[in-house]
Amino acid sequence: METAIKVAFATTDMVHVNQHFGSAKSFALYAVDPERTELLEAAEFGNLSQDGNEDKLSVKIQLLDGCAAVYCQAIGASAIKQIVAQGIQPIKVHEGSVIKDLLADLQAEMKSGPSAWLAKAINQSKGPAPERFDAMAEEGWDE
């Protein structure tokens, strides 16, 4: 799945998005491309103190490294600021949203024409085009 993007879901049962980002006890991480999805990791956190504990966010943000988006029921302003700085799109969904359905929606969007955040994530997952060096050479570009 070379052109897949990585997304995360705040979940306790691996079926539904049923957690607030900051208090999430676990995440399911998936690779998604227009044709397939693959569960990459199911990560669980121990009991982290919640109120005023900003460290609980850093552990979760580290887990999301390389993710294009995180789906959750709710997310606080501090967490939004931190994950957006890492290039991760927060996506708030209704309580009990089914992960399988959200993955199917994401794949449909990939096929039909992605939104701005998704287009950016897809382009980043492709990496730089090798032919860009040919264009530089033709222009007489020199180190």
N, CA, C and O of each residue as an XYZ file, in Angstrom:
572
protein
N       0.853     -1.188      0.000
C       0.000      0.000      0.000
C       0.892      1.243      0.000
O       0.888      2.014      0.959
N       1.660      1.434     -1.084
C       2.616      2.538     -1.112
C       2.002      3.912     -1.069
O       2.618      4.826     -0.520
N       0.827      4.108     -1.617
C       0.233      5.447     -1.611
C      -0.817      5.604     -0.527
O      -1.611      6.545     -0.551
N      -0.819      4.689      0.413
C      -1.804      4.748      1.496
C      -1.483      5.890      2.450
O      -0.330      6.283      2.627
N      -2.533      6.402      3.049
C      -2.361      7.349      4.143
C      -2.674      6.606      5.438
O      -3.336      5.568      5.432
N      -2.193      7.148      6.527
C      -2.421      6.536      7.842
C      -3.407      7.406      8.605
O      -3.250      8.625      8.673
N      -4.427      6.771      9.179
C      -5.419      7.486      9.982
C      -5.628      6.738     11.292
O      -5.373      5.538     11.391
N      -6.098      7.475     12.293
C      -6.312      6.891     13.624
C      -7.744      7.142     14.073
O      -8.378      8.117     13.670
N      -8.235      6.250     14.909
C      -9.577      6.343     15.458
C      -9.511      6.163     16.969
O      -8.912      5.203     17.453
N     -10.120      7.078     17.719
C     -10.186      6.968     19.172
C     -11.309      5.985     19.507
O     -12.488      6.287     19.317
N     -10.931      4.816     20.002
C     -11.902      3.743     20.196
C     -11.529      2.867     21.384
O     -10.352      2.718     21.712
N     -12.525      2.296     22.017
C     -12.260      1.318     23.069
C     -12.606     -0.097     22.608
O     -12.178     -1.072     23.225
N     -13.382     -0.212     21.521
C     -13.844     -1.536     21.100
C     -13.393     -1.938     19.697
O     -13.770     -3.003     19.209
N     -12.585     -1.091     19.041
C     -12.073     -1.348     17.692
C     -13.176     -1.386     16.631
O     -12.926     -1.774     15.489
N     -14.377     -0.990     17.000
C     -15.505     -0.990     16.068
C     -16.078      0.408     15.911
O     -16.431      0.814     14.804
N     -16.175      1.149     17.013
C     -16.806      2.476     17.024
C     -15.814      3.554     17.456
O     -14.889      3.293     18.224
N     -16.026      4.771     16.949
C     -15.304      5.926     17.483
C     -16.116      6.351     18.702
O     -17.225      6.867     18.568
N     -15.558      6.130     19.893
C     -16.325      6.362     21.110
C     -15.506      7.039     22.204
O     -15.793      6.879     23.391
N     -14.479      7.802     21.799
C     -13.609      8.436     22.779
C     -13.320      9.887     22.415
O     -13.242     10.251     21.242
N     -13.163     10.703     23.451
C     -12.649     12.070     23.331
C     -11.136     11.915     23.141
O     -10.533     11.047     23.773
N     -10.512     12.726     22.294
C      -9.083     12.585     22.015
C      -8.250     12.583     23.297
O      -7.471     11.658     23.528
N      -8.407     13.598     24.118
C      -7.565     13.754     25.300
C      -7.713     12.648     26.319
O      -6.757     12.335     27.028
N      -8.882     12.051     26.410
C      -9.093     10.995     27.399
C      -9.154      9.605     26.762
O      -9.516      8.633     27.426
N      -8.807      9.511     25.495
C      -8.870      8.219     24.806
C      -7.970      7.202     25.490
O      -6.817      7.489     25.812
N      -8.505      6.028     25.703
C      -7.739      4.952     26.310
C      -7.047      4.102     25.246
O      -6.120      3.351     25.553
N      -7.499      4.222     23.994
C      -6.873      3.449     22.920
C      -7.193      4.057     21.551
O      -8.160      4.800     21.386
N      -6.352      3.717     20.588
C      -6.518      4.139     19.199
C      -6.331      2.941     18.284
O      -5.545      2.040     18.576
N      -7.053      2.938     17.185
C      -6.836      1.983     16.103
C      -6.236      2.773     14.947
O      -6.804      3.778     14.521
N      -5.089      2.324     14.437
C      -4.413      2.991     13.329
C      -4.529      2.131     12.082
O      -4.246      0.933     12.101
N      -4.951      2.769     10.995
C      -5.164      2.080      9.727
C      -4.368      2.733      8.613
O      -4.129      3.941      8.627
N      -3.955      1.914      7.638
C      -3.457      2.400      6.353
C      -4.651      2.316      5.404
O      -5.380      1.324      5.390
N      -4.837      3.381      4.606
C      -5.999      3.444      3.717
C      -5.547      3.920      2.346
O      -4.850      4.928      2.225
N      -5.951      3.187      1.314
C      -5.816      3.675     -0.048
C      -7.183      3.501     -0.709
O      -8.096      2.975     -0.073
N      -7.355      3.922     -1.953
C      -8.690      3.852     -2.544
C      -9.283      2.449     -2.632
O     -10.500      2.296     -2.731
N      -8.434      1.431     -2.598
C      -8.916      0.062     -2.781
C      -8.912     -0.799     -1.521
O      -9.693     -1.744     -1.414
N      -8.030     -0.476     -0.559
C      -7.870     -1.361      0.603
C      -7.703     -0.573      1.889
O      -7.354      0.608      1.890
N      -7.966     -1.274      2.983
C      -7.646     -0.749      4.311
C      -6.903     -1.857      5.057
O      -7.133     -3.045      4.832
N      -6.016     -1.442      5.940
C      -5.266     -2.424      6.715
C      -5.061     -1.895      8.128
O      -4.560     -0.787      8.317
N      -5.447     -2.687      9.113
C      -5.194     -2.322     10.502
C      -3.700     -2.439     10.747
O      -3.119     -3.513     10.592
N      -3.080     -1.332     11.130
C      -1.638     -1.310     11.387
C      -1.306     -1.567     12.841
O      -0.337     -2.254     13.165
N      -2.135     -0.995     13.720
C      -1.810     -1.067     15.145
C      -3.043     -0.766     15.978
O      -3.879      0.060     15.611
N      -3.136     -1.447     17.092
C      -4.127     -1.117     18.116
C      -3.312     -0.736     19.345
O      -2.660     -1.584     19.953
N      -3.352      0.530     19.703
C      -2.525      1.028     20.805
C      -3.389      1.356     22.005
O      -4.418      2.020     21.876
N      -2.972      0.892     23.169
C      -3.696      1.181     24.403
C      -2.799      1.960     25.345
O      -1.581      1.786     25.373
N      -3.442      2.821     26.112
C      -2.740      3.621     27.120
C      -3.208      3.169     28.482
O      -4.357      2.760     28.650
N      -2.327      3.241     29.446
C      -2.732      2.954     30.817
C      -3.637      4.072     31.311
O      -4.026      4.946     30.537
N      -3.969      4.049     32.569
C      -4.773      5.121     33.146
C      -3.910      6.357     33.304
O      -3.004      6.396     34.136
N      -4.201      7.366     32.498
C      -3.482      8.633     32.579
C      -4.355      9.625     33.321
O      -5.555      9.709     33.061
N      -3.771     10.377     34.240
C      -4.578     11.398     34.902
C      -5.020     12.398     33.851
O      -4.266     12.711     32.931
N      -6.231     12.895     33.982
C      -6.831     13.672     32.914
C      -6.729     15.180     33.114
O      -6.023     15.847     32.357
N      -7.396     15.719     34.084
C      -7.494     17.167     34.236
C      -6.134     17.812     34.452
O      -5.418     17.483     35.398
N      -5.790     18.732     33.563
C      -4.558     19.483     33.684
C      -3.302     18.696     33.332
O      -2.196     19.213     33.488
N      -3.443     17.482     32.871
C      -2.288     16.662     32.523
C      -1.995     16.796     31.035
O      -2.518     16.030     30.226
N      -1.167     17.760     30.675
C      -0.832     17.974     29.270
C       0.056     16.864     28.733
O       0.105     16.655     27.520
N       0.769     16.138     29.614
C       1.624     15.045     29.156
C       0.817     13.930     28.508
O       1.331     13.207     27.654
N      -0.433     13.786     28.903
C      -1.259     12.740     28.305
C      -1.415     12.969     26.808
O      -1.604     12.018     26.049
N      -1.337     14.225     26.381
C      -1.452     14.529     24.952
C      -0.179     14.154     24.206
O      -0.256     13.621     23.099
N       0.978     14.414     24.777
C       2.232     14.165     24.064
C       2.396     12.681     23.730
O       2.893     12.346     22.655
N       1.990     11.800     24.624
C       2.078     10.363     24.373
C       1.196      9.993     23.182
O       1.600      9.201     22.331
N       0.018     10.554     23.123
C      -0.914     10.252     22.035
C      -0.443     10.863     20.720
O      -0.554     10.240     19.664
N       0.072     12.057     20.787
C       0.547     12.722     19.576
C       1.753     11.967     19.006
O       1.891     11.857     17.788
N       2.618     11.452     19.866
C       3.750     10.639     19.390
C       3.254      9.396     18.666
O       3.808      9.016     17.635
N       2.222      8.767     19.193
C       1.647      7.582     18.557
C       1.132      7.917     17.162
O       1.223      7.095     16.251
N       0.594      9.115     16.994
C      -0.025      9.508     15.727
C       0.976      9.998     14.685
O       0.581     10.457     13.613
N       2.267      9.903     14.992
C       3.282     10.349     14.047
C       3.062      9.683     12.690
O       2.966      8.460     12.597
N       2.985     10.489     11.656
C       2.770      9.969     10.312
C       1.314      9.838      9.917
O       1.014      9.518      8.767
N       0.403     10.080     10.851
C      -1.019     10.015     10.525
C      -1.447     11.275      9.792
O      -0.938     12.365     10.054
N      -2.378     11.114      8.880
C      -2.950     12.250      8.170
C      -4.129     12.824      8.950
O      -4.415     14.018      8.864
N      -4.815     11.965      9.716
C      -6.009     12.409     10.436
C      -6.247     11.539     11.658
O      -5.788     10.400     11.742
N      -6.983     12.115     12.604
C      -7.440     11.355     13.762
C      -8.932     11.634     13.924
O      -9.363     12.787     13.955
N      -9.703     10.570     14.026
C     -11.146     10.645     14.208
C     -11.455     10.465     15.687
O     -10.951      9.537     16.319
N     -12.282     11.350     16.241
C     -12.639     11.269     17.652
C     -14.006     11.916     17.868
O     -14.529     12.597     16.986
N     -14.577     11.693     19.054
C     -15.868     12.301     19.381
C     -15.731     13.784     19.663
O     -16.603     14.575     19.305
N     -14.639     14.158     20.303
C     -14.404     15.557     20.666
C     -12.909     15.728     20.857
O     -12.165     14.764     21.040
N     -12.488     16.999     20.809
C     -11.065     17.292     20.994
C     -10.932     18.721     21.492
O     -11.594     19.623     20.978
N     -10.096     18.929     22.472
C      -9.919     20.250     23.057
C      -9.015     21.135     22.210
O      -8.306     20.666     21.319
N      -9.062     22.422     22.512
C      -8.301     23.418     21.754
C      -6.798     23.167     21.830
O      -6.100     23.305     20.826
N      -6.295     22.804     22.998
C      -4.863     22.552     23.152
C      -4.430     21.377     22.280
O      -3.390     21.437     21.625
N      -5.218     20.320     22.273
C      -4.892     19.145     21.462
C      -4.968     19.480     19.975
O      -4.119     19.046     19.197
N      -5.976     20.246     19.577
C      -6.094     20.636     18.169
C      -4.844     21.384     17.730
O      -4.273     21.094     16.679
N      -4.428     22.339     18.537
C      -3.246     23.137     18.198
C      -2.022     22.241     18.017
O      -1.250     22.421     17.075
N      -1.847     21.280     18.917
C      -0.673     20.413     18.871
C      -0.704     19.437     17.696
O       0.325     19.220     17.056
N      -1.852     18.848     17.401
C      -1.874     17.866     16.309
C      -1.842     18.548     14.941
O      -1.257     18.017     13.998
N      -2.460     19.707     14.831
C      -2.399     20.438     13.568
C      -0.955     20.855     13.283
O      -0.524     20.852     12.130
N      -0.207     21.213     14.329
C       1.209     21.566     14.161
C       2.018     20.374     13.644
O       3.071     20.553     13.033
N       1.526     19.171     13.890
C       2.193     17.955     13.399
C       1.668     17.529     12.031
O       2.080     16.495     11.504
N       0.756     18.325     11.447
C       0.208     18.000     10.136
C      -0.911     16.979     10.168
O      -1.202     16.341      9.156
N      -1.541     16.820     11.323
C      -2.617     15.841     11.493
C      -3.956     16.575     11.527
O      -4.118     17.534     12.281
N      -4.903     16.135     10.724
C      -6.233     16.736     10.650
C      -7.137     16.114     11.717
O      -7.357     14.903     11.690
N      -7.665     16.906     12.653
C      -8.641     16.350     13.603
C     -10.011     16.261     12.934
O     -10.443     17.204     12.271
N     -10.681     15.147     13.105
C     -12.012     14.966     12.527
C     -12.953     14.523     13.638
O     -12.819     13.434     14.197
N     -13.897     15.385     13.940
C     -14.877     15.101     14.984
C     -16.065     14.375     14.345
O     -16.617     14.830     13.342
N     -16.448     13.243     14.938
C     -17.567     12.458     14.416
C     -18.597     12.229     15.519
O     -18.316     12.422     16.701
N     -19.785     11.819     15.112
C     -20.860     11.559     16.069
C     -20.546     10.331     16.914
O     -19.880      9.400     16.461
N     -21.032     10.347     18.136
C     -20.846      9.232     19.049
C     -21.318      7.932     18.398
O     -22.402      7.865     17.819
N     -20.491      6.918     18.507
C     -20.869      5.613     17.983
C     -20.652      5.443     16.492
O     -21.080      4.434     15.931
N     -20.001      6.394     15.825
C     -19.714      6.223     14.402
C     -18.909      4.938     14.215
O     -18.002      4.647     14.993
N     -19.245      4.180     13.186
C     -18.621      2.887     12.942
C     -17.342      3.084     12.114
O     -17.376      3.683     11.040
N     -16.234      2.581     12.619
C     -14.937      2.747     11.960
C     -14.981      2.216     10.530
O     -14.482      2.869      9.614
N     -15.564      1.053     10.332
C     -15.639      0.454      8.998
C     -16.338      1.410      8.022
O     -15.914      1.545      6.874
N     -17.409      2.071      8.479
C     -18.136      3.015      7.618
C     -17.294      4.259      7.336
O     -17.308      4.775      6.219
N     -16.564      4.742      8.337
C     -15.712      5.910      8.147
C     -14.582      5.601      7.169
O     -14.217      6.448      6.354
N     -14.030      4.400      7.245
C     -13.001      3.988      6.295
C     -13.571      3.929      4.878
O     -12.922      4.375      3.931
N     -14.774      3.385      4.726
C     -15.415      3.315      3.407
C     -15.672      4.725      2.864
O     -15.464      4.982      1.678
N     -16.123      5.634      3.729
C     -16.341      7.023      3.310
C     -15.042      7.672      2.857
O     -15.018      8.401      1.866
N     -13.967      7.407      3.581
C     -12.662      7.966      3.240
C     -12.197      7.430      1.883
O     -11.679      8.186      1.061
N     -12.378      6.142      1.650
C     -12.004      5.559      0.361
C     -12.845      6.143     -0.775
O     -12.327      6.418     -1.857
N     -14.133      6.329     -0.527
C     -14.997      6.922     -1.554
C     -14.537      8.334     -1.886
O     -14.536      8.737     -3.050
N     -14.144      9.085     -0.861
C     -13.652     10.443     -1.080
C     -12.337     10.422     -1.865
O     -12.106     11.280     -2.717
N     -11.491      9.455     -1.578
C     -10.228      9.335     -2.317
C     -10.489      9.108     -3.805
O      -9.775      9.633     -4.659
N     -11.512      8.325     -4.098
C     -11.825      7.996     -5.487
C     -12.527      9.140     -6.209
O     -12.280      9.374     -7.392
N     -13.398      9.852     -5.505
C     -14.242     10.851     -6.164
C     -13.641     12.246     -6.234
O     -14.104     13.081     -7.010
N     -12.652     12.497     -5.462
C     -12.051     13.830     -5.436
C     -11.939     14.278     -4.003
O     -12.929     14.671     -3.387
N     -10.731     14.221     -3.467
C     -10.535     14.470     -2.042
C     -10.687     15.931     -1.649
O     -10.483     16.842     -2.452
N     -11.051     16.121     -0.399
C     -11.089     17.464      0.192
C      -9.658     17.971      0.302
O      -8.713     17.230      0.032
N      -9.495     19.214      0.693
C      -8.166     19.835      0.745
C      -7.211     19.077      1.656
O      -6.083     18.794      1.255
N      -7.637     18.740      2.881
C      -6.728     18.056      3.805
C      -6.340     16.690      3.276
O      -5.195     16.265      3.429
N      -7.291     15.995      2.652
C      -7.022     14.651      2.152
C      -6.105     14.706      0.928
O      -5.206     13.875      0.798
N      -6.315     15.654      0.048
C      -5.443     15.805     -1.126
C      -4.002     16.060     -0.679
O      -3.061     15.497     -1.238
N      -3.844     16.907      0.326
C      -2.504     17.200      0.853
C      -1.868     15.942      1.434
O      -0.693     15.670      1.189
N      -2.636     15.176      2.198
C      -2.125     13.949      2.808
C      -1.734     12.926      1.746
O      -0.709     12.258      1.879
N      -2.536     12.799      0.702
C      -2.232     11.851     -0.369
C      -0.940     12.260     -1.077
O      -0.085     11.418     -1.351
N      -0.802     13.547     -1.370
C       0.412     14.028     -2.040
C       1.648     13.805     -1.175
O       2.708     13.452     -1.693
N       1.526     14.007      0.133
C       2.671     13.791      1.025
C       3.052     12.316      1.086
O       4.230     11.982      1.212
N       2.058     11.432      0.997
C       2.357     10.005      1.080
C       3.061      9.509     -0.175
O       3.760      8.496     -0.134
N       2.885     10.210     -1.286
C       3.533      9.807     -2.537
C       5.010     10.132     -2.536
O       5.791      9.464     -3.213
N       5.402     11.142     -1.790
C       6.798     11.555     -1.779
C       7.119     12.369     -3.017
O       6.257     12.567     -3.873
N       8.340     12.837     -3.118
C       8.715     13.668     -4.258
C       8.788     12.854     -5.552
O       9.164     11.682     -5.545
N       8.426     13.491     -6.644
C       8.459     12.837     -7.950
C       9.900     12.759     -8.444
O      10.603     13.770     -8.425
N      10.360     11.591     -8.885
C      11.747     11.464     -9.325
C      12.072     12.334    -10.537
O      13.215     12.757    -10.710
N      11.075     12.601    -11.373
C      11.333     13.392    -12.578
C      11.603     14.863    -12.286
O      11.973     15.610    -13.191
N      11.426     15.291    -11.042
C      11.691     16.693    -10.715
C      13.146     17.052    -10.958
O      13.452     18.202    -11.274
N      14.059     16.077    -10.816
C      15.475     16.330    -11.064
C      15.750     16.523    -12.553
O      16.609     17.318    -12.934
N      15.010     15.789    -13.398
C      15.161     15.960    -14.848
C      14.818     17.383    -15.250
O      15.515     17.995    -16.059
N      13.735     17.909    -14.678
C      13.323     19.276    -14.996
C      14.394     20.274    -14.555
O      14.674     21.238    -15.267
N      14.988     20.048    -13.395
C      16.051     20.938    -12.920
C      17.256     20.892    -13.861
O      17.845     21.927    -14.170
N      17.618     19.691    -14.315
C      18.768     19.541    -15.206
C      18.524     20.256    -16.528
O      19.427     20.882    -17.083
N      17.274     20.156    -17.036
C      16.931     20.818    -18.292
C      17.018     22.332    -18.165
O      17.339     23.018    -19.136
N      16.737     22.854    -16.989
C      16.788     24.292    -16.756
C      18.228     24.762    -16.516
O      18.477     25.962    -16.396
N      19.171     23.820    -16.447
C      20.546     24.188    -16.184
C      20.817     24.432    -14.720
O      21.765     25.134    -14.369
N      19.995     23.861    -13.864
C      20.157     24.020    -12.428
C      21.457     23.377    -11.994
O      21.790     22.274    -12.428
N      22.190     24.067    -11.135
C      23.470     23.556    -10.660
C      23.554     23.775     -9.158
O      23.029     24.757     -8.634
N      24.216     22.854     -8.470
C      24.362     22.977     -7.016
C      25.139     24.141     -6.672
O      25.364     24.406     -5.492
